[in-house]
Amino acid sequence: MDNKLPSGGRLLTSLLFFALSATFALLLLLAALLVWLSDVTGSFILSASILAVFFALVSWAIYRFAIHRALDQIRTQAATVYEVARLAKAGYEWVVDKIRFFKALHQLFHDR
């Protein structure tokens, strides 16, 4: 009797096959919907256009109501990070200039 636990590779392989199966199922469902809609409308081009417009609207709604705010927050955070980096660089340059000044003074007084 084998009492070994399944390895992570088996889990990864199982998840991969699950994702592929779900993707194929969705594609077949869309193909069946397209064929049914073309039978109802009598035009394959019209049914494909209807589905394209439907998914474009769904995509727009997902972007507008779920992704748009998150992207704005990321842009704001990136701008804040950029501003902090700019201020840190300016502060570093100020400190380096002061150190150079005091080093020049030190050399000026010790070279005499």
ROVO-982713 format. One record per residue: y negated, z, x negated of N, C-alpha, C in turn; residue number from 1. Coordinates in nm, 3 decimals, padded with zeros to 5 digits. Layout:
N
+---------+---------+---------+---------+---------+---------+---------+---------+---------+-----+
!     nc2 !     nc3 !     nc1 !    cac2 !    cac3 !    cac1 !     cc2 !     cc3 !     cc1 !   k !
+---------+---------+---------+---------+---------+---------+---------+---------+---------+-----+
!       Y !       Z !       X !       Y !       Z !       X !       Y !       Z !       X ! NUM !
...
+---------+---------+---------+---------+---------+---------+---------+---------+---------+-----+
//
This chain:
112
+---------+---------+---------+---------+---------+---------+---------+---------+---------+-----+
!     nc2 !     nc3 !     nc1 !    cac2 !    cac3 !    cac1 !     cc2 !     cc3 !     cc1 !   k !
+---------+---------+---------+---------+---------+---------+---------+---------+---------+-----+
!  00.117 !  00.000 ! -00.084 !  00.000 !  00.000 !  00.000 ! -00.124 !  00.000 ! -00.089 !   1 !
! -00.218 ! -00.085 ! -00.060 ! -00.338 ! -00.099 ! -00.140 ! -00.450 ! -00.016 ! -00.079 !   2 !
! -00.497 !  00.087 ! -00.152 ! -00.601 !  00.176 ! -00.100 ! -00.738 !  00.146 ! -00.160 !   3 !
! -00.755 !  00.030 ! -00.221 ! -00.883 ! -00.003 ! -00.283 ! -00.987 ! -00.037 ! -00.177 !   4 !
! -01.111 !  00.005 ! -00.205 ! -01.221 ! -00.031 ! -00.116 ! -01.261 ! -00.175 ! -00.143 !   5 !
! -01.311 ! -00.246 ! -00.042 ! -01.355 ! -00.383 ! -00.065 ! -01.473 ! -00.386 ! -00.163 !   6 !
! -01.473 ! -00.485 ! -00.248 ! -01.578 ! -00.495 ! -00.349 ! -01.705 ! -00.550 ! -00.287 !   7 !
! -01.815 ! -00.539 ! -00.362 ! -01.942 ! -00.592 ! -00.316 ! -01.938 ! -00.743 ! -00.303 !   8 !
! -01.853 ! -00.808 ! -00.385 ! -01.840 ! -00.954 ! -00.377 ! -01.783 ! -00.999 ! -00.245 !   9 !
! -01.687 ! -00.924 ! -00.195 ! -01.630 ! -00.958 ! -00.064 ! -01.734 ! -00.941 !  00.045 !  10 !
! -01.813 ! -00.837 !  00.036 ! -01.918 ! -00.815 !  00.135 ! -02.021 ! -00.927 !  00.129 !  11 !
! -02.061 ! -00.964 !  00.009 ! -02.158 ! -01.071 ! -00.007 ! -02.103 ! -01.204 !  00.046 !  12 !
! -01.977 ! -01.231 !  00.017 ! -01.913 ! -01.353 !  00.066 ! -01.905 ! -01.352 !  00.218 !  13 !
! -01.870 ! -01.238 !  00.274 ! -01.862 ! -01.226 !  00.420 ! -01.998 ! -01.246 !  00.484 !  14 !
! -02.102 ! -01.187 !  00.425 ! -02.237 ! -01.205 !  00.478 ! -02.284 ! -01.350 !  00.466 !  15 !
! -02.247 ! -01.415 !  00.358 ! -02.283 ! -01.555 !  00.340 ! -02.216 ! -01.641 !  00.446 !  16 !
! -02.086 ! -01.620 !  00.468 ! -02.016 ! -01.697 !  00.571 ! -02.072 ! -01.667 !  00.710 !  17 !
! -02.108 ! -01.542 !  00.735 ! -02.169 ! -01.507 !  00.863 ! -02.300 ! -01.583 !  00.882 !  18 !
! -02.385 ! -01.583 !  00.780 ! -02.514 ! -01.652 !  00.789 ! -02.495 ! -01.802 !  00.810 !  19 !
! -02.401 ! -01.860 !  00.738 ! -02.373 ! -02.003 !  00.756 ! -02.321 ! -02.033 !  00.896 !  20 !
! -02.231 ! -01.949 !  00.945 ! -02.175 ! -01.969 !  01.080 ! -02.284 ! -01.956 !  01.186 !  21 !
! -02.370 ! -01.857 !  01.171 ! -02.478 ! -01.839 !  01.267 ! -02.575 ! -01.957 !  01.263 !  22 !
! -02.603 ! -02.008 !  01.142 ! -02.692 ! -02.123 !  01.129 ! -02.631 ! -02.246 !  01.195 !  23 !
! -02.504 ! -02.270 !  01.169 ! -02.437 ! -02.385 !  01.231 ! -02.433 ! -02.370 !  01.383 !  24 !
! -02.410 ! -02.250 !  01.432 ! -02.407 ! -02.227 !  01.577 ! -02.543 ! -02.259 !  01.638 !  25 !
! -02.650 ! -02.216 !  01.572 ! -02.783 ! -02.247 !  01.623 ! -02.813 ! -02.397 !  01.620 !  26 !
! -02.771 ! -02.463 !  01.512 ! -02.791 ! -02.608 !  01.505 ! -02.713 ! -02.682 !  01.614 !  27 !
! -02.590 ! -02.640 !  01.637 ! -02.512 ! -02.703 !  01.744 ! -02.573 ! -02.674 !  01.881 !  28 !
! -02.625 ! -02.555 !  01.900 ! -02.690 ! -02.521 !  02.026 ! -02.814 ! -02.608 !  02.047 !  29 !
! -02.891 ! -02.628 !  01.941 ! -03.008 ! -02.715 !  01.951 ! -02.969 ! -02.860 !  01.979 !  30 !
! -02.862 ! -02.904 !  01.914 ! -02.815 ! -03.041 !  01.938 ! -02.769 ! -03.056 !  02.084 !  31 !
! -02.697 ! -02.956 !  02.135 ! -02.653 ! -02.963 !  02.275 ! -02.773 ! -02.960 !  02.369 !  32 !
! -02.872 ! -02.879 !  02.338 ! -02.992 ! -02.874 !  02.420 ! -03.065 ! -03.008 !  02.418 !  33 !
! -03.070 ! -03.069 !  02.300 ! -03.135 ! -03.200 !  02.288 ! -03.061 ! -03.306 !  02.370 !  34 !
! -02.929 ! -03.306 !  02.362 ! -02.850 ! -03.404 !  02.438 ! -02.866 ! -03.380 !  02.588 !  35 !
! -02.861 ! -03.253 !  02.630 ! -02.878 ! -03.222 !  02.772 ! -03.016 ! -03.263 !  02.820 !  36 !
! -03.118 ! -03.231 !  02.742 ! -03.254 ! -03.265 !  02.781 ! -03.276 ! -03.417 !  02.785 !  37 !
! -03.211 ! -03.487 !  02.693 ! -03.224 ! -03.634 !  02.697 ! -03.150 ! -03.692 !  02.818 !  38 !
! -03.045 ! -03.625 !  02.861 ! -02.975 ! -03.670 !  02.983 ! -03.063 ! -03.644 !  03.105 !  39 !
! -03.132 ! -03.531 !  03.107 ! -03.218 ! -03.497 !  03.221 ! -03.340 ! -03.588 !  03.225 !  40 !
! -03.404 ! -03.610 !  03.109 ! -03.527 ! -03.690 !  03.108 ! -03.499 ! -03.839 !  03.102 !  41 !
! -03.383 ! -03.878 !  03.054 ! -03.350 ! -04.018 !  03.041 ! -03.403 ! -04.080 !  02.912 !  42 !
! -03.462 ! -03.999 !  02.826 ! -03.518 ! -04.052 !  02.701 ! -03.491 ! -03.953 !  02.588 !  43 !
! -03.427 ! -04.004 !  02.485 ! -03.398 ! -03.919 !  02.370 ! -03.527 ! -03.884 !  02.296 !  44 !
! -03.618 ! -03.979 !  02.285 ! -03.743 ! -03.956 !  02.215 ! -03.828 ! -03.853 !  02.289 !  45 !
! -03.833 ! -03.862 !  02.421 ! -03.909 ! -03.766 !  02.500 ! -03.850 ! -03.625 !  02.486 !  46 !
! -03.718 ! -03.615 !  02.491 ! -03.656 ! -03.483 !  02.480 ! -03.677 ! -03.424 !  02.341 !  47 !
! -03.669 ! -03.506 !  02.237 ! -03.696 ! -03.458 !  02.101 ! -03.841 ! -03.413 !  02.088 !  48 !
! -03.932 ! -03.486 !  02.151 ! -04.073 ! -03.449 !  02.148 ! -04.097 ! -03.318 !  02.222 !  49 !
! -04.032 ! -03.299 !  02.334 ! -04.046 ! -03.175 !  02.410 ! -03.998 ! -03.056 !  02.327 !  50 !
! -03.882 ! -03.071 !  02.264 ! -03.831 ! -02.963 !  02.180 ! -03.922 ! -02.938 !  02.060 !  51 !
! -03.975 ! -03.043 !  02.002 ! -04.065 ! -03.026 !  01.886 ! -04.190 ! -02.951 !  01.926 !  52 !
! -04.248 ! -02.985 !  02.039 ! -04.367 ! -02.915 !  02.087 ! -04.334 ! -02.770 !  02.119 !  53 !
! -04.219 ! -02.747 !  02.182 ! -04.178 ! -02.610 !  02.213 ! -04.166 ! -02.526 !  02.087 !  54 !
! -04.099 ! -02.577 !  01.985 ! -04.082 ! -02.499 !  01.862 ! -04.212 ! -02.487 !  01.783 !  55 !
! -04.299 ! -02.585 !  01.796 ! -04.431 ! -02.573 !  01.733 ! -04.510 ! -02.460 !  01.799 !  56 !
! -04.503 ! -02.451 !  01.931 ! -04.571 ! -02.341 !  02.001 ! -04.511 ! -02.206 !  01.967 !  57 !
! -04.379 ! -02.200 !  01.957 ! -04.313 ! -02.075 !  01.919 ! -04.355 ! -02.035 !  01.778 !  58 !
! -04.359 ! -02.132 !  01.686 ! -04.401 ! -02.104 !  01.549 ! -04.544 ! -02.055 !  01.543 !  59 !
! -04.632 ! -02.120 !  01.620 ! -04.771 ! -02.077 !  01.623 ! -04.783 ! -01.936 !  01.678 !  60 !
! -04.709 ! -01.904 !  01.785 ! -04.715 ! -01.770 !  01.844 ! -04.664 ! -01.664 !  01.746 !  61 !
! -04.558 ! -01.695 !  01.674 ! -04.506 ! -01.600 !  01.575 ! -04.610 ! -01.577 !  01.466 !  62 !
! -04.670 ! -01.686 !  01.420 ! -04.774 ! -01.671 !  01.317 ! -04.892 ! -01.590 !  01.370 !  63 !
! -04.938 ! -01.626 !  01.488 ! -05.059 ! -01.564 !  01.542 ! -05.041 ! -01.416 !  01.571 !  64 !
! -04.927 ! -01.378 !  01.627 ! -04.910 ! -01.241 !  01.672 ! -04.832 ! -01.152 !  01.576 !  65 !
! -04.764 ! -01.210 !  01.478 ! -04.684 ! -01.126 !  01.389 ! -04.726 ! -01.138 !  01.243 !  66 !
! -04.761 ! -01.256 !  01.199 ! -04.783 ! -01.279 !  01.056 ! -04.930 ! -01.276 !  01.019 !  67 !
! -05.018 ! -01.319 !  01.108 ! -05.159 ! -01.336 !  01.077 ! -05.224 ! -01.207 !  01.026 !  68 !
! -05.200 ! -01.096 !  01.094 ! -05.260 ! -00.968 !  01.054 ! -05.206 ! -00.923 !  00.919 !  69 !
! -05.077 ! -00.942 !  00.898 ! -05.018 ! -00.902 !  00.770 ! -05.077 ! -00.983 !  00.656 !  70 !
! -05.096 ! -01.114 !  00.676 ! -05.157 ! -01.197 !  00.573 ! -05.301 ! -01.156 !  00.546 !  71 !
! -05.375 ! -01.120 !  00.650 ! -05.512 ! -01.072 !  00.629 ! -05.514 ! -00.942 !  00.549 !  72 !
! -05.420 ! -00.853 !  00.578 ! -05.412 ! -00.729 !  00.501 ! -05.377 ! -00.756 !  00.356 !  73 !
! -05.287 ! -00.849 !  00.332 ! -05.250 ! -00.884 !  00.194 ! -05.370 ! -00.943 !  00.122 !  74 !
! -05.446 ! -01.029 !  00.189 ! -05.568 ! -01.087 !  00.128 ! -05.668 ! -00.978 !  00.094 !  75 !
! -05.687 ! -00.882 !  00.186 ! -05.779 ! -00.772 !  00.161 ! -05.733 ! -00.686 !  00.044 !  76 !
! -05.604 ! -00.656 !  00.039 ! -05.552 ! -00.577 ! -00.072 ! -05.564 ! -00.652 ! -00.204 !  77 !
! -05.539 ! -00.783 ! -00.201 ! -05.552 ! -00.862 ! -00.324 ! -05.697 ! -00.864 ! -00.370 !  78 !
! -05.791 ! -00.874 ! -00.278 ! -05.933 ! -00.870 ! -00.314 ! -05.970 ! -00.735 ! -00.374 !  79 !
! -05.914 ! -00.628 ! -00.319 ! -05.940 ! -00.494 ! -00.372 ! -05.883 ! -00.480 ! -00.512 !  80 !
! -05.762 ! -00.528 ! -00.531 ! -05.700 ! -00.522 ! -00.664 ! -05.782 ! -00.603 ! -00.763 !  81 !
! -05.828 ! -00.720 ! -00.723 ! -05.910 ! -00.804 ! -00.810 ! -06.040 ! -00.732 ! -00.846 !  82 !
! -06.102 ! -00.668 ! -00.748 ! -06.228 ! -00.596 ! -00.774 ! -06.205 ! -00.479 ! -00.870 !  83 !
! -06.097 ! -00.405 ! -00.850 ! -06.066 ! -00.293 ! -00.939 ! -06.038 ! -00.345 ! -01.081 !  84 !
! -05.966 ! -00.454 ! -01.093 ! -05.938 ! -00.512 ! -01.224 ! -06.067 ! -00.558 ! -01.292 !  85 !
! -06.157 ! -00.617 ! -01.215 ! -06.285 ! -00.661 ! -01.270 ! -06.367 ! -00.542 ! -01.319 !  86 !
! -06.369 ! -00.434 ! -01.239 ! -06.442 ! -00.314 ! -01.280 ! -06.378 ! -00.249 ! -01.403 !  87 !
! -06.246 ! -00.247 ! -01.409 ! -06.178 ! -00.191 ! -01.525 ! -06.209 ! -00.272 ! -01.650 !  88 !
! -06.211 ! -00.403 ! -01.637 ! -06.245 ! -00.488 ! -01.752 ! -06.388 ! -00.464 ! -01.797 !  89 !
! -06.479 ! -00.454 ! -01.700 ! -06.619 ! -00.427 ! -01.735 ! -06.632 ! -00.291 ! -01.804 !  90 !
! -06.562 ! -00.191 ! -01.754 ! -06.565 ! -00.059 ! -01.817 ! -06.506 ! -00.061 ! -01.957 !  91 !
! -06.398 ! -00.134 ! -01.974 ! -06.336 ! -00.147 ! -02.106 ! -06.432 ! -00.214 ! -02.204 !  92 !
! -06.497 ! -00.321 ! -02.159 ! -06.592 ! -00.390 ! -02.246 ! -06.711 ! -00.300 ! -02.282 !  93 !
! -06.756 ! -00.218 ! -02.187 ! -06.865 ! -00.125 ! -02.214 ! -06.824 ! -00.024 ! -02.320 !  94 !
! -06.704 !  00.031 ! -02.306 ! -06.654 !  00.129 ! -02.403 ! -06.638 !  00.063 ! -02.540 !  95 !
! -06.584 ! -00.057 ! -02.546 ! -06.566 ! -00.127 ! -02.673 ! -06.701 ! -00.153 ! -02.740 !  96 !
! -06.800 ! -00.191 ! -02.660 ! -06.934 ! -00.212 ! -02.717 ! -06.990 ! -00.083 ! -02.774 !  97 !
! -06.972 !  00.028 ! -02.707 ! -07.022 !  00.158 ! -02.758 ! -06.948 !  00.197 ! -02.885 !  98 !
! -06.817 !  00.175 ! -02.889 ! -06.741 !  00.208 ! -03.009 ! -06.787 !  00.122 ! -03.126 !  99 !
! -06.810 ! -00.006 ! -03.102 ! -06.860 ! -00.094 ! -03.209 ! -06.997 ! -00.047 ! -03.259 ! 100 !
! -07.082 ! -00.006 ! -03.165 ! -07.215 !  00.043 ! -03.203 ! -07.205 !  00.166 ! -03.292 ! 101 !
! -07.122 !  00.265 ! -03.249 ! -07.109 !  00.388 ! -03.328 ! -07.038 !  00.361 ! -03.460 ! 102 !
! -06.945 !  00.268 ! -03.462 ! -06.878 !  00.231 ! -03.587 ! -06.977 !  00.166 ! -03.683 ! 103 !
! -07.065 !  00.080 ! -03.631 ! -07.168 !  00.018 ! -03.715 ! -07.264 !  00.123 ! -03.768 ! 104 !
! -07.302 !  00.220 ! -03.685 ! -07.388 !  00.329 ! -03.732 ! -07.319 !  00.411 ! -03.840 ! 105 !
! -07.191 !  00.439 ! -03.817 ! -07.113 !  00.517 ! -03.914 ! -07.108 !  00.445 ! -04.048 ! 106 !
! -07.081 !  00.315 ! -04.047 ! -07.075 !  00.239 ! -04.171 ! -07.212 !  00.231 ! -04.237 ! 107 !
! -07.315 !  00.220 ! -04.155 ! -07.452 !  00.211 ! -04.209 ! -07.489 !  00.337 ! -04.285 ! 108 !
! -07.454 !  00.455 ! -04.231 ! -07.491 !  00.580 ! -04.296 ! -07.397 !  00.619 ! -04.409 ! 109 !
! -07.272 !  00.573 ! -04.408 ! -07.176 !  00.610 ! -04.514 ! -07.181 !  00.511 ! -04.630 ! 110 !
! -07.237 !  00.394 ! -04.610 ! -07.246 !  00.297 ! -04.720 ! -07.361 !  00.330 ! -04.814 ! 111 !
! -07.450 !  00.418 ! -04.781 ! -07.564 !  00.452 ! -04.865 ! -07.527 !  00.545 ! -04.971 ! 112 !
+---------+---------+---------+---------+---------+---------+---------+---------+---------+-----+
//
